[in-house]
Structure formats: structure tokens, C-alpha cells
Amino acid sequence: MVDDGSTDATASLVREMAQRMPGLRLISYPKNRGKGYALRQGVQASRGKLVLVSDADLSTPIEELETLKKLLAARSHQIAIGSRALPQSEVVQAQPPWRRGMGRLFNKAVRLLVTDEFSDTQCGFKLFHGEVARKLFGQARIDRFAYDVEILALARRHGYSVAEVPIQWKNCAASKVNPALDSLQMLGDLVKIRLSVGRQQDGLIPLEKLRSGSLTP
């Protein structure tokens, strides 16, 4: 677990739990650096053959992991990402209107500046082959919420196969997103990604193949 400069008792609680759970490790630093930075530290410290990036609130049920694992099992895909925006996705509880509006505007900016391959870059449920995850997060530089876009852009630049998968999702009411400041930050980060990685295309696994059950490109 990565403690991104929390000010509550999270780090102490994890240290206590780690005494009973040998596989649990804590990476901690005093100052908040952002979600992208925290995930880089965690992924680069990982050791598994597979690496799952999941929101801590489990907006996507952990059972959906099996859906994504099937797409990576044959090694025809290196990355599988959950999506809330596909026809077969099941959104149990939607975000409030202002968050949906932010999401639509951000998605349009992503398509214009970086890639138009994905229906939903920001769903917090993504599965990687371990070596792929550690390589991509090791090269990433975006510290805040737009880190997903950078990871996917880097994946396409390296030629990795990415499958976008419909999942079940439920909005968590607690949100730390600042509509004004975070929107500006994310737009600026998209410009940085465009300048550093470029615009990517032609790598998404077609949805028809997912619907038909075909797991080969």
C-alpha cells in the first residue's frame, strides 16, 4: 500500500495490519504528491505476474477481476481496462451531473489531444501483465488524475495490445475532485502528454471481438 501523505491514522493502521499479513507492505512519504505519483511508487514496488490498479472504494467490484484476467490469460493482450461507457457496462449508481459533465469534456479533450481509441480512460480498474505495468509506470511522469491517459498513451507507443472491457460500476459519494482546479490541472497534463508521448491510435481491441468471445487480436 502507498500512503500518499495522509494526515489520518492510515499509515499506523496498515503497519499494524502488516504484522498479521506478511504480503502487505507500506510505502509512505510525508507530502501528498497525487494519485499518479502514488501509483507509480506502488506499481514499481510490485512483484506479481499481474498488477491490478483499482480504486480503494471498490466502485468496480473485485469480482470483475476475473473478467479482465481472461483477456490476459492467453497473452494476446497485455492490458485490460474496465469501462463504464460501453453498451454492456452496468452503471449501478451514476455520478452526479457535474461529474458526468466534467467527464464528457475531459474525454473530448483526450480524443482531440492524445487518443480517440477509448470510450473511458478514467475508470479506476485496470489490469496489466506485471512486467508491462512496471515498465509503463516507470516511464510515466504525470502525478495527478490524468495519469491514466499517459499510461494508455505509453502503452500504445510501445505497441501493447489493450482491451477495453464493460464492467459493473457504482459511484462512491465521497470525492476529492475540485471541479475548477482539477479540471485545469488535467487539461494542462493532457498537453504535457501530447508533447511527451504524442498522439496515439490504432491499438484498441474492437468491442465486437469482446462480445463474440474472441480473445485474439
FENQUIJO-V649398 format. One record per helix or strand. SS is the DSSP state (H for helix, E for strand). FROM is the first residue (numbers start at 1). TO is the last residue. If there is no record, write none. Layout:
<<SS	FROM	TO> <SS	FROM	TO>>
This chain:
<<E	2	4> <H	10	18> <E	27	29> <H	35	44> <E	50	54> <H	62	73> <E	79	83> <E	90	93> <H	97	113> <E	115	115> <E	125	129> <H	130	139> <H	147	157> <E	162	166> <E	168	170> <H	179	196> <E	200	200> <E	204	204> <H	207	212>>
